[in-house]
Amino acid sequence: MPNRLIFIIFVALHLFTASALAAALPIPKPPSTGAKSFIIQDFESSRVLAENNSDQSVEPASITKLMTAYVIFNELQAGNIALSDLVTISEKAWRTPGSRMFVEVNKQVSVEDLLQGMIIQSGNDATVALAEHIAGSEETFAALMSRHAEEIGMTGSHFENSTGLPDENHYMTAKDIALLATLLIKKYPEYYHWYSQKEFTFNDITQYNRNKLLWRDESVDGLKTGFTDSAGYCLVTSAKKDGMRLITVVLGTESANARVDASQALLNYGFRFFETHKLYDAGTKLTTSRIWKGSTAAVPLGLDQSLYVTIPRGQYKSLDASMSINDLIMAPVKEGQPLGAVQVKLSDEIIASQPLVSLQTISEGSFWQRISDEALLYLE
C-alpha cells in the first residue's frame, strides 16, 4: 500500500477517533469558586449547569441595584417616568455612604444620568435619588422592590433599601439573582447596553465600571459587582458566545480578583462543555388535532414560547422530542389554551417540557355542527 494512502487512512482514523471521543466526553465537575454561593445558568433554556448553595439567602451588597434597575425600567416602560425627567437631589441621597456618583444637594439631574451613575459607577447617591423620585421615599421604594420580586418568583429575596447597604432583613439568593438578570435582559433590552459601558463621566469626574471582565473577556456584556465587608466580593455576569448566552452569579468571595477569576472559570466551563439549541419557535404550527363541536374541525397546535434545550456538547443527535395531545378537545377553545405537551428527552432523561397550546381561538359551531359531532361521538 502506498505510503500516501496509509497516511490518509491514519489521519482519517485519528480524526474519527478524536471526534467520537469529543462527542462522548463526560462532563467534569465545575471549577472551584471559593464563593459562599454560586450558580451558572443558560439564558434561554434556564438550565442550571452548576450551583452551590444557590437557594441560600445572603447579603447581596450592590447586586441589589439589579432589582432597583428592574423596578425603574418597569416605570419607564409603563410611561410613569421618562429618561429626560429631572430629579432634585435630596440631602439623604447626597449623604448616603459607600460608592458615589458625586451628585450635589438640591441640584437637578436627569433620570438617564442617574441610571448611568447607578449602573456604571454603582453610585449609592444616584440610587437613592432615583428611589425617592419614583416612590417618594427609599423605604417605600424598597417595599416596591420586594413586591416585584414576589411577582416574578424570587422566593428567597427581601429588600430594605435600594442600594444593598447591610441590613439583616435585606437578602437575595444566587438563584433569584440569575432569574432577575435573565428578566432584565429579556424585558428591557433597550436599557441593557448600559451594563457593558466601561466608563461614565459626571461633574467632570470619570469613573470606570467595576466589572473587570468587560476588559478581560469580549463575550461579557454585563452585569453588576457588589461589595461590603459582611457580604464579601460579588459579581453577576452575562456573556454571549456563538449564539449561546450564560448567566453566572458568584457571591461572597474573598477579593475583587477572586470574584472575577471564579466568574471567568464558570463561563469557560459552561461554554466548553455545553451547547444550547432552539428546537421550536413560538407560534409555529407543530401539528393539528380534531376539535369537536367547533366552527372548524381542526385546531392548530404549537408553543407560546420558543423551546430551547441546553445539553452536553456532542449530544444533539441523542435528543428525542414527542408530543401528547388531549383525547377529546371540545369547542370553544381560546388561543393559548393548553391542549397537550411537548416533551424532550436526552437518552432516558426528560430535559424539557412545555404545554402544547391552541394557536387560535375557535368558537362553538352552529347548532347543526354541534348535533352532527354529538352523533359522531356517540358512534365512536
C-alpha positions in Angstrom: 0.0 0.0 0.0 1.5 3.4 -1.0 2.8 5.5 1.9 0.5 8.4 0.9 -2.6 6.2 1.2 -1.5 4.8 4.5 -1.0 8.4 5.8 -4.5 9.4 4.6 -6.1 6.4 6.3 -4.2 7.1 9.5 -5.3 10.8 9.6 -8.9 9.8 8.8 -9.0 7.2 11.7 -7.3 9.7 14.0 -9.9 12.4 13.2 -12.8 9.9 13.6 -11.5 8.7 16.9 -11.0 12.3 18.2 -14.4 13.2 17.1 -16.0 10.2 18.8 -14.1 10.9 22.0 -15.2 14.6 21.9 -18.8 13.6 21.4 -18.7 11.1 24.3 -16.7 13.4 26.6 -18.1 13.2 30.1 -18.9 16.4 31.9 -16.4 17.1 34.6 -17.2 18.7 37.9 -17.5 22.5 37.8 -14.4 24.6 38.9 -14.0 25.6 42.5 -15.0 29.2 43.1 -14.3 29.9 46.8 -17.7 31.6 46.9 -20.4 31.3 49.6 -22.8 30.5 46.8 -22.8 30.5 43.1 -24.8 29.4 40.0 -24.3 29.2 36.3 -27.4 29.1 34.1 -28.2 29.2 30.5 -30.1 32.3 29.5 -32.6 30.8 27.0 -33.3 27.4 28.5 -32.9 28.4 32.2 -31.0 25.1 32.7 -28.7 25.2 35.7 -25.3 23.9 34.6 -23.7 24.1 38.1 -24.5 25.6 41.5 -23.6 25.6 45.2 -25.9 26.9 47.9 -27.9 28.8 45.2 -31.0 28.7 47.4 -29.2 30.2 50.4 -30.2 33.8 51.3 -27.2 36.0 51.7 -26.3 39.7 51.7 -26.1 40.8 48.1 -24.4 44.2 48.5 -24.7 46.3 45.3 -26.1 43.3 43.4 -29.3 44.8 44.9 -29.1 47.5 42.3 -30.2 45.0 39.6 -33.6 44.8 41.4 -33.6 48.6 41.7 -33.0 48.9 38.0 -35.7 46.3 37.3 -38.3 48.5 39.1 -37.1 51.7 37.4 -37.1 50.1 33.9 -40.7 48.9 34.6 -41.7 52.5 35.5 -40.0 53.8 32.3 -41.8 51.2 30.2 -45.1 52.0 31.8 -44.6 55.7 31.0 -44.7 56.7 34.6 -41.3 58.4 34.3 -39.1 59.4 31.4 -35.3 59.4 30.9 -35.4 63.2 30.5 -37.1 63.8 33.9 -35.1 65.9 36.2 -34.6 64.7 39.8 -33.9 67.0 42.6 -31.1 65.6 44.8 -32.1 65.3 48.5 -29.7 65.6 51.4 -30.4 62.0 52.3 -29.3 60.9 48.8 -26.2 63.1 48.9 -25.2 61.7 52.4 -25.7 58.0 51.5 -22.4 56.3 52.3 -20.5 54.0 50.0 -19.7 54.4 46.3 -20.8 57.7 44.8 -21.7 59.4 41.5 -20.9 62.7 43.3 -24.3 64.4 42.8 -24.9 67.7 44.8 -27.8 68.6 47.1 -30.7 70.5 45.5 -29.2 70.1 42.0 -31.3 68.6 39.3 -30.0 65.5 37.4 -31.8 63.6 34.7 -33.1 60.1 35.2 -30.8 58.9 32.4 -27.7 60.3 34.0 -28.7 58.9 37.4 -29.2 55.5 35.9 -25.7 55.5 34.4 -24.4 56.7 37.7 -26.1 53.7 39.4 -25.3 51.1 36.8 -21.8 52.0 35.7 -20.4 53.8 38.8 -22.6 51.9 41.3 -23.4 55.3 42.9 -25.4 54.9 46.1 -26.3 58.6 46.0 -27.8 58.2 42.5 -29.6 55.1 43.5 -31.4 56.7 46.5 -32.2 59.8 44.4 -34.0 57.5 41.8 -35.8 55.6 44.5 -37.1 58.8 46.1 -38.1 60.2 42.7 -40.3 57.1 42.0 -41.7 56.3 45.3 -41.3 59.4 47.5 -39.0 57.7 50.0 -36.4 54.9 49.8 -38.4 52.8 52.3 -41.5 52.9 50.1 -39.3 52.0 47.1 -37.8 49.0 48.9 -41.3 47.7 49.6 -42.0 48.1 45.8 -38.8 46.1 45.1 -40.0 43.2 47.4 -43.4 43.2 45.7 -41.9 43.0 42.3 -39.6 40.2 43.5 -42.5 38.2 44.8 -44.4 38.7 41.5 -41.6 37.3 39.4 -40.9 34.3 41.7 -37.8 35.5 43.7 -38.8 33.4 46.7 -35.6 33.9 48.7 -35.2 37.7 48.5 -36.3 40.6 50.5 -35.3 44.3 50.4 -34.9 47.0 53.0 -33.1 49.6 50.8 -32.3 50.4 47.2 -28.5 50.2 47.4 -27.6 47.0 49.2 -26.1 48.6 52.3 -26.1 46.0 55.1 -29.3 45.2 56.8 -30.3 41.8 58.5 -33.6 41.8 56.7 -32.1 42.5 53.3 -31.1 39.4 51.3 -31.1 37.6 48.0 -30.2 34.1 46.7 -28.0 33.3 43.7 -30.9 31.5 42.1 -33.1 34.6 42.4 -30.4 36.8 41.1 -29.9 34.6 38.0 -33.7 34.8 37.4 -33.6 38.6 37.8 -30.7 39.0 35.4 -32.4 36.9 32.8 -35.6 39.0 33.0 -33.7 42.3 32.9 -32.2 41.3 29.6 -35.3 39.8 28.1 -37.8 42.5 29.2 -35.7 45.7 28.9 -33.2 45.2 26.1 -33.3 48.9 25.3 -31.6 49.7 28.6 -29.3 46.7 28.9 -26.4 48.3 26.9 -25.5 50.4 30.0 -24.3 47.2 31.7 -21.5 46.9 29.2 -20.5 50.6 29.3 -17.0 50.8 30.7 -17.0 54.4 32.0 -19.2 57.3 32.7 -18.3 61.0 33.4 -20.4 63.2 35.6 -19.4 66.5 37.1 -16.0 66.2 35.3 -15.3 63.0 37.3 -14.8 59.9 35.2 -15.4 56.6 36.9 -14.9 53.1 35.5 -17.2 50.1 35.6 -16.1 47.8 38.4 -16.8 44.6 36.3 -13.3 43.8 35.2 -14.5 41.0 32.9 -15.7 43.7 30.5 -12.0 44.2 29.7 -10.8 40.6 30.0 -13.5 38.7 28.0 -15.1 40.2 24.9 -18.1 37.9 25.2 -19.1 39.5 28.6 -21.6 42.4 28.3 -22.8 42.8 31.9 -23.9 42.9 34.7 -23.0 44.0 38.2 -20.5 43.9 41.0 -21.1 44.2 44.7 -19.0 44.5 47.9 -19.4 45.1 51.6 -17.3 43.8 54.4 -20.1 41.5 55.5 -21.2 40.4 52.0 -17.8 39.9 50.5 -17.0 40.4 46.9 -19.8 39.5 44.5 -20.3 39.5 40.7 -23.1 38.8 38.3 -22.1 38.2 34.7 -23.7 37.7 31.4 -21.8 36.5 28.4 -22.7 35.5 24.8 -20.6 33.4 22.5 -21.6 31.7 19.3 -25.3 32.4 20.0 -25.3 30.9 23.5 -25.7 33.3 26.5 -24.8 32.3 30.0 -25.6 33.9 33.4 -23.2 33.5 36.3 -23.7 34.6 39.9 -20.8 34.5 42.4 -21.5 35.7 45.9 -19.2 36.1 48.9 -15.6 35.6 47.5 -12.6 37.0 49.4 -11.3 39.6 46.9 -12.1 41.5 43.8 -9.8 39.3 41.8 -11.3 36.2 43.2 -14.8 37.1 42.1 -13.5 37.8 38.6 -11.5 34.6 38.4 -14.4 32.5 39.7 -16.8 34.0 37.2 -14.4 33.6 34.3 -13.9 29.9 35.3 -17.6 29.2 35.3 -18.1 30.9 32.0 -15.3 28.9 30.4 -16.8 25.7 31.9 -20.2 26.4 30.6 -19.1 27.4 27.0 -16.7 24.5 26.8 -18.9 21.6 27.9 -22.5 22.6 27.0 -24.4 23.8 23.9 -27.9 25.4 23.6 -30.3 24.7 20.7 -33.7 26.2 19.8 -35.9 23.3 18.9 -39.2 25.1 18.1 -40.2 28.7 17.5 -43.1 30.2 19.4 -46.3 30.4 17.3 -45.2 27.9 14.8 -47.7 25.2 14.0 -46.3 21.8 15.1 -49.4 19.7 14.4 -53.2 19.8 14.3 -55.9 18.0 16.2 -59.6 17.2 15.8 -61.8 19.6 17.7 -65.4 18.7 18.3 -68.5 20.9 18.1 -66.4 23.8 16.8 -66.7 26.3 14.0 -63.9 24.3 12.3 -63.0 20.6 12.5 -59.2 21.1 13.3 -57.2 23.2 15.8 -53.6 24.2 15.1 -51.2 23.4 18.0 -47.9 24.9 18.8 -45.9 26.6 21.6 -46.5 30.0 23.2 -42.8 30.3 24.0 -39.8 29.2 21.9 -38.4 25.9 23.2 -34.6 25.8 24.0 -32.6 23.0 25.4 -29.1 23.1 26.9 -27.2 19.8 26.6 -23.7 18.4 26.9 -21.7 19.1 23.7 -21.9 16.5 21.0 -25.2 15.1 22.2 -27.6 16.8 19.9 -28.3 13.6 17.8 -29.4 11.8 21.0 -32.4 14.2 21.6 -35.9 12.8 21.2 -38.9 15.0 21.1 -42.5 13.8 21.4 -46.0 15.3 21.7 -49.0 14.3 23.7 -52.5 15.7 22.9 -55.6 15.7 25.0 -58.0 12.9 24.0 -61.2 14.9 23.4 -60.9 18.6 22.5 -64.2 20.4 22.7 -65.0 23.9 21.4 -64.9 26.6 22.4 -61.1 26.9 22.7 -59.1 30.1 23.4 -55.8 31.0 21.8 -53.0 29.9 24.1 -55.1 27.3 25.9 -53.1 24.2 26.8 -54.2 21.1 24.9 -51.3 18.8 25.4 -47.5 18.9 25.9 -44.2 18.7 24.1 -41.5 16.7 25.9 -37.8 16.4 25.1 -35.6 13.6 26.3 -31.9 13.1 26.3 -31.3 9.4 26.5 -33.9 8.5 29.2 -33.9 11.8 31.0 -36.6 14.4 30.4 -34.8 17.7 30.0 -37.6 20.0 28.8 -41.4 20.1 28.7 -43.8 22.8 27.6 -47.5 23.0 27.1 -48.8 22.4 23.6 -51.3 25.2 23.1 -54.0 26.2 20.6 -52.7 28.8 18.2 -56.1 30.3 17.6 -59.4 30.9 19.2 -62.1 28.5 17.9 -65.7 29.2 18.8 -68.6 26.8 19.1 -70.0 25.7 15.8 -73.6 26.1 14.6 -76.4 24.1 16.0 -76.2 21.5 13.2 -72.4 21.2 13.6 -72.8 20.5 17.3 -75.6 18.0 16.7 -73.5 16.3 13.9 -70.4 16.0 16.1 -72.5 14.7 19.0 -73.8 11.9 16.8 -70.3 11.1 15.6 -69.0 10.9 19.1 -71.9 8.6 20.1 -71.0 6.2 17.3 -67.3 6.1 18.2 
